[in-house]
Amino acid sequence: MADRTFRAMGGWVTLSVDDAAGPVLDELVRVTCDLEARWSRFLPDSEVSQLNEAPGLPALVSDDTAALLDVSRRPLSPPEAGSTL
């Protein structure tokens, strides 16, 4: 097992993969850090911080952020009977 623990999004992140997937771990860390740079409310240059600085005004954001905002506006579906949330 290959593990990597680092700080992101104001907390600790631990990623674990099978040893054979070691290169995947590097990519997962890179993607997590990229998303933190866009979405962290703790980083003043993040897209989220920039949106919070100008609420209600149009802003250019990455495709990932636009997709996240689209998903966040959708109503939640009630859980299916027997599901464990």
C-alpha positions in Angstrom: 0.0 0.0 0.0 1.3 3.5 -0.9 0.0 6.4 1.2 0.4 10.1 1.1 -0.8 12.5 3.8 -0.9 16.2 3.3 -2.8 19.3 4.2 -5.6 20.5 1.8 -8.9 22.3 2.2 -8.2 23.3 5.7 -7.6 19.8 7.0 -5.6 16.6 6.5 -6.0 14.4 3.4 -4.7 10.8 3.3 -4.7 9.1 -0.1 -4.0 5.3 -0.3 -3.5 3.2 -3.3 -2.1 -0.3 -4.1 1.7 -0.2 -4.4 1.4 -1.0 -8.1 -0.6 2.2 -8.6 2.1 4.5 -7.2 2.1 6.8 -10.2 -1.6 7.2 -9.7 -1.0 8.5 -6.2 1.1 11.3 -7.6 -1.7 12.3 -10.0 -4.3 12.1 -7.2 -2.2 14.5 -5.1 -1.8 16.8 -8.0 -5.5 16.9 -8.7 -6.4 17.4 -5.1 -3.9 20.4 -4.9 -5.3 21.8 -8.1 -8.9 21.6 -6.8 -7.8 23.2 -3.5 -6.3 26.1 -5.4 -9.7 26.6 -7.1 -12.1 25.8 -4.3 -10.5 26.6 -0.9 -12.1 29.3 1.1 -8.8 29.6 2.9 -6.8 30.8 -0.1 -7.5 34.4 -1.1 -6.7 33.8 -4.8 -9.0 30.7 -5.1 -12.1 30.9 -7.4 -14.3 30.4 -4.4 -12.7 33.3 -2.5 -13.0 35.5 -5.6 -16.7 34.6 -5.9 -17.3 35.4 -2.3 -15.6 38.8 -2.7 -18.1 39.8 -5.3 -21.4 38.0 -4.5 -24.0 38.2 -7.3 -21.6 39.6 -9.9 -20.7 37.6 -13.0 -17.3 35.9 -12.8 -15.1 33.7 -15.0 -14.5 30.3 -13.4 -12.9 27.1 -14.6 -15.1 24.4 -16.1 -14.7 22.3 -13.0 -16.0 25.1 -10.8 -18.9 25.8 -13.1 -19.8 22.1 -13.0 -19.6 22.1 -9.2 -21.9 25.1 -9.0 -24.4 23.5 -11.3 -24.5 20.3 -9.2 -24.8 22.4 -6.0 -28.0 24.0 -7.3 -29.8 20.7 -7.9 -32.2 19.6 -5.3 -31.3 16.5 -3.4 -33.2 13.4 -4.1 -34.6 11.5 -1.1 -32.7 8.4 -0.2 -34.0 5.1 -1.6 -35.8 2.8 0.8 -33.3 0.6 2.6 -30.3 2.8 1.8 -27.8 3.6 4.5 -26.6 7.2 4.2 
